[in-house]
């Protein structure tokens, strides 16, 4: 079975690089997108098992991406974890209503993020966990 | 003075005085018009219809006297300049009026035309200045808030990067590191955590200042929050070789509070306590009810640290205050933690204070309001001046399915609660304002004025209605169970005492129900 694939959407290339290293170390495959428009394109092409999504993005912010994902039959069931520098008080409820599974404010503890990823893909994880660490 | 025209509202019941003032103002000045009323109520009505440029106010009117008169005007028409025309030369009253926002206090016998006209003009001018100052202060506060919110957002992005790469190095994901490198990197990571806390406090303090902190109070067991805070802080205490102990009173009823916020206050106090306590010292977290103040829960954090100087005690809850003698000057933070704690406690209707002696430690205490379950239960569990014969506690547990992603669990729970409230007989049963979580499950409790057997009917209805509603079926598992509430013996006891005894029993059962598996009796699973 293939490794579960995670799409990282963030306009900060350094953060994309860091998350890629972190997630690959936990036996996930990763793909990336740097703006809202390419997020949808990459999601369609790669069919990831999960998406980590920033809110402040060029070419369609995180809310636009959430809306497009939900409106697309092929993508609507992919769990989305929002990871943003924005304030939870004014954004958490909105993102959850827009269909995100979880909201984390940057910087998030690695363990919290990885726990949530495992919760979001329980089946995928059991496959990945079987891999040698 | 709109368009150079001054509309004066004169509130004066003495016709002679009124005529005199009118004459003085209008004579030779076509830009002033005066309308005169002789009762305060008429004056307020006139102001509500059309705000005048200035109010000339006699204090003793048929429907109001003395200081009450101007206070009423200031309250009902803030922003309208008020000049008092008084028959009495009372300097103390005049000063009081000016301090409370009146623009001038003139004594009737001393007024000349010129004098009155000028006093009025200056009053209008001063009022306009005060108003523009207020507006600009408000704008500056708003600007500061936006600025801080923006800064904290912008700081988080690079901080995230530092955190990510430091942990990548520390976890060996970029190759092996030697012990010295590990030590240095751990110091970086610690600083990242401090910076993160500072950014959070900065935003929180700004919110507190502008009254924008939100709390979501619900019914919370103090014991749970205290234990949670203690277990979260245990590693910090252990690292510093400080003993962290928890002492809980026999039984503390529910408090009405936001559990996240109470946790935040406790963590802040415990963290401070550990910080200012030398190794081998101890920190004690306690919660209890005090006989003298039975409506509040008392929570305290006591340390065996260096103590606080008397002069610092008064200032310690102030924003940005830092104790200059603090032992840990190296990393003192922003001085916002206690300020935020105070704001949060006061938002809950509690208070916070410190008792301390230099050299022998400090005790920070705060209170939270208790909620009287007995009061809520009274109409439910009594009938014709007696306790009902049977009372049952029904427990409803909603557990999200692991693959229910995309659905909004919080919303589903809220909708389920609304449905639940409609399922029960409103006059006879009570959905307890106690909801809690066990792991990922959400628990609701209903106190029903019925026996176990008849509770089955209610449980069936709950299962049916919750099961179909709120998109629940696809998202979660519903477990409903019930247990009879033991009733106290009634010999010679007052009804109030009996209800209190039942409420205590329900509180205990609720605490148990929120901490354990479903009730075993009459368990039905969907």
Interface residues (C-beta under 8 A of the other chain):
Chain A: X12 X14 X15 X18 X19 X21 X22 X25 X70 X76 X77 X79 X80 X85 X86 X87 X89 X93 X96 X97 X99 X101 X105 X106 X107 X108 X110 X119 X120 X122
Chain B: X149 X153 X154 X156 X157 X159 X160 X161 X163 X164 X165 X167 X168 X171 X173 X174 X192 X196 X203 X207 X214 X402 X403 X405 X406 X408 X410 X411
